[in-house]
Amino acid sequence: MKRGKKYLDSIKSYDKSVLYDPADALQIAIDTAKANFDETIEVSVRLGVDPRHADQQVRGALVLPHGTGKTPRVLVFAKGASAREAEEAGADYVGGDEYVEKIKNENWFEFDVCVATPDMMGVVGKIGRVLGPKGLMPNPKSGTVTKEVAKAIKDIKAGKVEYRVDKTAIVHVIIGKKSFGKEKLLDNLNALMEALIKAKPAAAKGTYLKSVVVSSTMGPGVKINPTRFIM
């Protein structure tokens, strides 16, 4: 892959072989985010689990202390009083079968998070094969299948993020924007790492935090010393 001048200059500004302290790594990620927009900061964590086994899955959600810098669009599958509650709580879209048809027939995905009440999961299940691969399928573990739709929407709008280990045993999570500055990004990073450590499966053996890398949208990855998060 051909890299731009800014990217190549960024790589020269730090030692890629060094495992940095979290605060130092975040500062490097900020300094190397040289695009003409407010770049997103993402963390990638390789875990010592085997995702092929059900008892080694790592999945959950948390509300980042300072949010993500983006207000997500929320689609809620609900009816009756729950639908009214969702609308009052600020959901962007609320409904049932009409949104199933819209997604199936129009390939409509003008939303970032999907929430459903338990009684609507039969309806949502009709598009499970479409929502699943996109990471949009409501799930009780992430709090997106719930009777408390108002709380779910409030948390999502406040900066709730989901984490889920992929087939390569890596978790990718956005922790904010370059404009947040080092301190706020560090708060968000620490909150994420604490959640991941608490979510360690009992079946996981050996080193759990294999590697931690932070990067901006257009910048290079900066390695963080995983031992700094051991509690």
Secondary structure, 3 states (H helix, E strand, C coil): CCCCHHHHHHHHCCCCCCCECHHHHHHHHHHCCCCCCCCEEEEEEEECCCCCCHHHCCEEEEECCCCCCCCCCEEEECCHHHHHHHHHCCCCEEECHHHHHHHHHHCCCCCCEEEECHHHHHHHHHHHHHHHHHCCCCCHHHCCECCCHHHHHHHHHHCEEEEECCCCCEEEEEEEEHHHCHHHHHHHHHHHHHHHHHCCCCCCCCCCEEEEEEEECCCCCEEECHHHHCC
